Each structure stands twice: as C-alpha cells, then as structure tokens.
Amino acid sequence: MQRVPRRPLLAQGAVSASVAGLLVLAGLAGPGMLLGAVAVVQVLLLLGFLALAVAPAAGGIFVLALGATVAADVVVVQQDGRVGGLAGVVALSLVAGLLHQLSRRHRAQVTESLADTMLAVVLACCAACLVATRHVDGGGRALTVALAGGGAALLAGRIGDALLRRTALVAGATRGWLGLLLSLGVGTATAAAAGGDRVTGWPAALLGLAAATVVACADVAVDLAAVSLRPGSPDARRVAALRPVALLLPLAVLGPVTLVATRLVLA
C-alpha cells in the first residue's frame, strides 16, 4: 500500500532547527519578543493539530483553544513565571468545552470533539511554559541551553536517519536507531557548549539531555502518526497539516520539561 510522501529528512531537520534558533534569538531579545514568537508557534500548532486530527466542530474548538492560549500566556507573564494558574486555564477550558458541545446543533462525535479540545488547550499551555522559563531567575540562559540542545537534536537525528535508514525504529517509519542516538548525543553536547552563567557543565548537559529526549520522542511520535496516512484526496488535508505539526510539536512539548529541569538545575 502506498504511503504518503515525506519531506526530505535533512530539510525537515534543518527547518526544525531553524525554528528553535529563532526562539533562541527571540528569548535573547527579551521577554516580549519571546512571547510574540511563542504565540505564533501556538497558533500555527493549533491550526495544524486540528487539521491533522480532523477534529469535529473544529471552528469552535479553535476559538476556544485560542482564548485558552491567550489566557495561558497572560497568566505566566503576570505571575512572573509561575505556572499554577495554567491549571485554572485548563479547568475553565473544560467547562467551556462542555458548553461548546451542548451548543452544537448536530452533536455527533462529542467525545472526540471534547478530547481534541482539551488536547489543543494542553499543547498551548505546554508552549506557554517556554515563556514561563524565561521569567525564572536565571531562566534565560537555561531556555537558550534547552532550545539549542533541542534544535541540534532534531537536526542531528535527521542527519543520522539520512545516513542509515535500514535500521528503522518500526516498519514504515523514517526514523532510525542511528538518528535517535545521534540526536541524544549531539543535543546533549550542544547544550553543554551553549551553557553559561549559572547553567554550565553537567547541569547544562543534563538539561540538554532532557531537551533532546523529549524532542526526539515527539518527533518519532509524529513520524509514526504519518504511517497511517495515504496520498490522495481523503488524507490530503491531514498530509498538509503534518508539516507544521512535525515542526512545532517537539518544541511545544519541550516547554514543561525545560521549566521543571530549569528549576531543578537552579535550585
């Protein structure tokens, strides 16, 4: 059975690393620039995710998730990096999601629609943790280290897959064992080299290893999701949505890991 064509491995890794690099530059430019860059990532990821998931009542879900995105970003900024308020954002989004389902004229696939709503909100909150990390004392350097490690891991993993694709992780996947090992090693080394101030040496390397692990796992997960897609009109929208999701999802889920690891490193 014919599978959906994938973007060239090196191109995928290069674009992913470039997005991580832009986030690093935004973080170095200041909290406001980082907030704007993360907001763009959140909106594009929401659009891509809803299209990839073929979410029922996607228009209403997007409006709800967009409101939750704004609320999550405002909460972490106003609370100087504390993320306890994100639990309230998720809780209120659940209530709003239930009301959204009740307001639908044709309430088909209610469970799937509500699940997609909450997953979209959680992804937005995960990305907001990148902004929260920047507000932690010493978090600016830690964020640079994590994003550098994550971007390098995404690029190195794709280079490894291009060099040796016979040892695929699973049948149909483009990701292989060599790419996975390279992503972990290069991501850790890059993070250690990017360290400075209060995040140097082993703490920077451990932060890089955590970042490389989470982005590599997210990248593999998206790649495996593409195995079930087929070229042609039935999956055309999902195939198009796969590209932004593959680029942005690993960096979005990096947020919570970076925040927790930063607090542990700087404790």
C-alpha positions in Angstrom: 0.0 0.0 0.0 1.4 3.4 -1.0 2.3 5.7 1.9 2.2 9.5 2.0 5.5 11.1 0.8 7.5 12.7 3.5 9.6 15.9 3.4 13.3 15.1 2.8 14.9 14.2 6.1 17.6 16.8 6.1 15.2 19.6 5.1 12.9 18.6 8.0 15.7 18.7 10.5 17.1 22.0 9.1 13.7 23.8 9.3 13.1 22.4 12.8 16.5 23.6 14.0 15.9 27.0 12.4 12.6 27.4 14.3 14.4 26.5 17.5 17.1 29.1 16.6 14.5 31.8 16.1 13.1 31.1 19.5 16.6 31.4 21.0 17.0 34.8 19.3 13.6 35.9 20.5 14.5 34.9 24.0 17.7 36.8 23.9 15.9 39.8 22.6 13.7 40.0 25.6 10.5 38.6 27.2 8.2 40.5 24.8 9.9 39.1 21.7 9.8 35.6 23.1 6.1 36.0 24.0 5.3 37.0 20.4 7.3 34.2 18.9 5.8 31.6 21.2 2.3 32.9 20.4 2.9 32.4 16.6 4.1 28.8 17.4 0.9 28.2 19.5 -1.5 29.5 16.8 0.2 27.6 13.9 0.3 24.4 16.0 -3.4 24.7 16.9 -4.3 25.0 13.3 -2.1 22.1 12.2 -3.2 19.9 15.1 -7.0 20.4 14.4 -6.5 19.7 10.7 -4.3 16.6 11.4 -6.8 15.2 14.0 -9.8 16.0 11.7 -11.5 17.4 14.8 -15.3 17.5 14.8 -16.6 21.1 15.2 -13.0 22.4 14.6 -14.0 26.0 14.2 -15.5 26.2 17.7 -12.5 24.3 19.1 -10.1 26.7 17.5 -11.8 29.7 19.0 -11.9 28.1 22.4 -8.3 27.0 22.3 -7.2 30.4 21.0 -8.8 32.0 24.0 -7.1 29.5 26.3 -3.8 30.3 24.6 -4.1 34.0 25.3 -5.1 33.2 28.9 -2.2 30.9 29.4 0.3 33.4 28.1 -1.1 36.2 30.2 -1.1 34.1 33.3 2.6 33.1 33.1 3.6 36.7 32.3 1.6 38.3 35.1 2.7 35.6 37.6 6.4 36.0 36.7 6.9 32.5 35.5 4.7 30.7 38.0 2.5 28.1 36.2 0.0 27.2 38.8 -2.6 29.4 37.0 -2.4 27.1 34.0 -4.4 24.5 35.9 -7.2 27.1 36.1 -6.9 27.7 32.4 -7.3 24.0 31.7 -10.2 23.7 34.1 -12.1 26.6 32.7 -11.4 25.3 29.2 -13.0 22.0 30.1 -16.2 23.9 31.3 -16.1 25.9 28.1 -15.6 22.8 26.0 -18.7 21.1 27.6 -20.8 24.2 26.9 -19.5 24.2 23.3 -20.6 20.6 22.9 -24.1 21.5 24.3 -24.4 24.4 21.9 -23.8 22.3 18.8 -26.8 21.6 16.6 -25.6 18.2 15.5 -23.9 16.7 18.4 -22.0 13.9 16.7 -18.6 12.6 17.9 -19.0 14.6 21.1 -16.3 12.6 22.9 -13.8 13.0 20.1 -14.5 16.7 19.8 -14.1 17.3 23.6 -10.9 15.3 23.7 -9.4 17.3 20.8 -10.4 20.5 22.6 -8.6 19.6 25.7 -5.5 18.3 23.9 -5.3 21.6 21.9 -5.5 23.5 25.2 -2.8 21.4 26.8 -0.5 21.9 23.9 -1.0 25.7 24.1 -0.2 25.5 27.9 2.9 23.4 27.2 4.2 26.1 24.8 3.4 28.8 27.4 5.9 27.1 29.7 8.7 28.4 27.4 7.6 31.9 28.3 7.5 30.9 31.9 11.0 29.6 31.9 12.3 33.0 30.6 10.8 34.7 33.7 12.6 32.4 36.2 15.7 33.8 37.8 18.5 32.5 35.5 15.9 31.0 33.2 17.0 33.0 30.2 20.2 31.1 29.9 18.5 27.8 30.7 16.0 28.4 27.9 18.8 29.1 25.5 20.5 25.9 26.5 17.4 23.8 26.2 16.4 25.2 22.8 19.9 24.9 21.5 20.0 21.3 22.6 16.6 20.5 21.2 17.2 22.1 17.9 20.6 20.3 17.5 18.9 17.1 18.4 16.3 17.4 15.7 18.8 18.2 13.1 21.3 15.5 14.1 18.6 12.9 14.3 17.6 13.6 10.7 21.2 13.5 9.6 21.6 10.1 11.2 18.4 8.9 9.5 19.6 10.1 6.1 23.0 8.3 6.6 21.5 5.0 7.7 17.8 4.2 7.2 17.8 0.4 7.2 17.5 0.2 11.0 14.1 1.9 11.3 12.5 2.1 14.7 9.4 0.5 13.3 8.1 -0.6 9.9 7.1 2.3 7.8 8.9 5.0 9.9 11.6 7.3 8.5 13.3 7.5 11.9 16.1 5.0 12.7 18.2 4.0 15.7 21.3 5.8 14.5 19.3 9.1 14.2 17.9 8.6 17.7 21.2 8.0 19.3 22.8 10.9 17.4 20.0 13.2 18.4 20.6 12.4 22.1 24.3 12.7 21.9 24.6 15.9 19.8 21.7 17.6 21.7 23.5 17.0 25.0 26.8 18.2 23.7 25.4 21.3 22.1 23.6 22.2 25.3 26.7 21.8 27.3 28.6 24.1 24.8 25.8 26.7 25.0 25.9 26.8 28.8 26.9 29.9 30.7 26.2 32.0 33.8 24.5 29.7 36.3 23.9 26.9 33.8 27.2 25.3 32.9 29.0 22.0 32.9 27.0 18.9 34.0 23.8 20.9 34.7 23.8 22.2 31.2 24.5 18.8 29.8 21.7 17.2 31.8 19.3 19.9 30.7 20.3 19.3 27.1 19.8 15.6 27.5 16.3 16.2 28.8 15.5 18.5 26.0 17.0 16.2 23.3 15.0 13.2 24.8 11.6 15.0 24.7 12.0 16.5 21.2 13.3 13.2 19.8 10.3 11.3 21.3 7.8 13.9 20.0 9.5 13.8 16.5 9.2 10.0 16.4 5.6 10.1 17.5 4.7 12.5 14.7 6.6 10.3 12.2 4.7 7.2 13.4 1.4 9.1 13.0 2.2 9.7 9.4 2.5 5.9 8.7 -1.3 5.6 8.6 -1.7 8.4 6.1 -2.1 7.8 2.4 -1.7 10.2 -0.6 -4.8 11.4 -2.3 -7.9 13.4 -1.5 -9.1 11.5 1.6 -6.0 12.4 3.6 -4.9 15.5 1.6 -5.7 17.9 4.4 -4.0 15.8 7.1 -0.9 15.4 4.9 -0.6 19.1 4.6 -1.2 19.6 8.3 1.5 17.1 9.1 4.3 19.5 8.2 3.6 22.3 10.7 2.8 19.8 13.4 6.1 17.9 12.8 8.0 21.2 13.0 6.3 22.8 16.1 5.1 19.9 18.3 8.5 18.9 19.5 9.3 22.5 20.5 5.9 23.0 22.2 6.2 19.9 24.4 9.7 21.0 25.3 8.2 23.8 27.5 7.2 21.8 30.6 10.4 19.7 30.6 12.5 22.8 30.3 10.7 24.6 33.1 10.9 21.7 35.5 14.6 20.9 34.6 15.5 24.6 35.0 14.0 24.8 38.4 15.9 21.6 39.4 19.2 22.8 37.9 19.0 26.3 39.5 17.7 25.0 42.9 
